[in-house]
Amino acid sequence: MYCVSNVFRVKRQIVTPDHKDPIRPLLKIDQTFVKYINSNPNDQAIAQAVITLAKSMDMEIIAEGVETDEQRSLQENFGCNQYQSYLFGKPCSLANLVI
C-alpha cells in the first residue's frame, strides 16, 4: 500500500516520514517541474535532489506529466522509474482498461 505525497504542487512543503506507519510513502513530482525539466536547469536540479532524497528515505517516486521520451529518460537517469502521463495512456473507465 502507498501513501502519496504531492510535495511539489506547493513547491515548499517538507517531507516528514512517520517511522511508525506501515504504509510505504510515495512521493509525486508535480508536472510543473517535469514540463521544462529538459530546458530549465533549476527544475532539473530540484527534481534530481528530491528523487535522491526520496530514495534515501526508502520512498517510492512517481513523476507526473511526463509527456516525452526525453523527459522520461532524464527522470529515469535520476532514479525515478514510475510515471503518470498521457505518454503511457489516457484516463479511461475500469471497463475499458487494458492491462
PLY file of the C-alpha trace (Angstrom):
ply
format ascii 1.0
element vertex 99
property float x
property float y
property float z
element edge 98
property int vertex1
property int vertex2
end_header
0.00 0.00 0.00
1.24 3.50 -0.81
0.58 6.92 0.64
1.02 9.65 -1.98
2.66 12.94 -1.03
2.13 15.68 -3.60
5.15 17.62 -2.38
5.80 19.67 -5.48
2.36 21.14 -6.03
3.05 23.70 -3.30
6.82 23.71 -4.02
7.77 24.34 -0.40
6.37 21.54 1.72
8.70 19.35 3.73
8.51 15.57 3.64
8.05 14.23 7.16
8.32 10.45 7.41
6.30 8.66 10.08
8.58 5.83 11.16
5.70 4.00 12.86
3.47 3.96 9.78
3.50 0.63 7.88
2.38 2.35 4.67
5.29 3.00 2.31
5.14 6.63 1.20
5.09 7.54 -2.48
6.33 10.97 -3.49
4.84 12.50 -6.63
6.86 15.06 -8.61
4.41 17.64 -9.90
4.10 18.20 -13.63
5.16 21.85 -13.25
8.72 20.62 -12.66
8.56 17.90 -15.29
7.26 20.12 -18.10
10.52 22.05 -18.55
12.93 19.57 -17.00
14.92 19.28 -20.24
15.37 23.03 -20.64
15.26 24.53 -17.14
18.33 23.73 -15.02
16.51 24.76 -11.83
13.65 22.30 -12.41
16.22 19.65 -13.27
18.21 20.30 -10.08
15.10 20.26 -7.88
13.79 17.02 -9.41
17.18 15.33 -9.09
17.63 16.44 -5.47
14.17 15.33 -4.41
14.49 11.96 -6.16
17.80 11.44 -4.35
16.26 12.46 -1.02
13.18 10.27 -1.50
15.30 7.25 -2.44
17.48 7.75 0.64
14.28 7.71 2.73
13.11 4.50 1.02
10.18 6.27 -0.63
8.67 5.37 -3.99
8.75 8.18 -6.56
6.36 8.90 -9.42
6.76 11.73 -11.93
3.51 13.35 -13.07
3.00 14.78 -16.55
5.86 13.02 -18.36
4.87 13.66 -21.97
8.07 12.94 -23.95
10.66 10.19 -24.05
13.31 12.80 -23.26
11.54 13.77 -20.01
11.12 10.11 -19.07
14.76 9.30 -19.85
16.09 12.17 -17.75
13.88 11.22 -14.79
15.00 7.61 -15.18
18.65 8.71 -15.10
17.92 10.49 -11.80
16.42 7.29 -10.35
12.69 7.73 -10.95
11.11 4.76 -12.71
7.37 5.39 -12.30
5.48 7.86 -14.45
1.94 9.18 -14.77
1.07 10.73 -18.11
-0.63 10.57 -21.47
2.65 9.22 -22.88
1.63 5.84 -21.45
-2.16 6.08 -21.65
-5.15 8.36 -21.29
-7.66 8.09 -18.45
-10.38 5.54 -19.08
-13.16 3.73 -17.29
-12.43 0.49 -15.48
-14.46 -1.37 -18.14
-12.13 -0.06 -20.89
-8.87 -0.66 -19.01
-6.44 -2.89 -20.89
-3.56 -4.33 -18.90
0 1
1 2
2 3
3 4
4 5
5 6
6 7
7 8
8 9
9 10
10 11
11 12
12 13
13 14
14 15
15 16
16 17
17 18
18 19
19 20
20 21
21 22
22 23
23 24
24 25
25 26
26 27
27 28
28 29
29 30
30 31
31 32
32 33
33 34
34 35
35 36
36 37
37 38
38 39
39 40
40 41
41 42
42 43
43 44
44 45
45 46
46 47
47 48
48 49
49 50
50 51
51 52
52 53
53 54
54 55
55 56
56 57
57 58
58 59
59 60
60 61
61 62
62 63
63 64
64 65
65 66
66 67
67 68
68 69
69 70
70 71
71 72
72 73
73 74
74 75
75 76
76 77
77 78
78 79
79 80
80 81
81 82
82 83
83 84
84 85
85 86
86 87
87 88
88 89
89 90
90 91
91 92
92 93
93 94
94 95
95 96
96 97
97 98
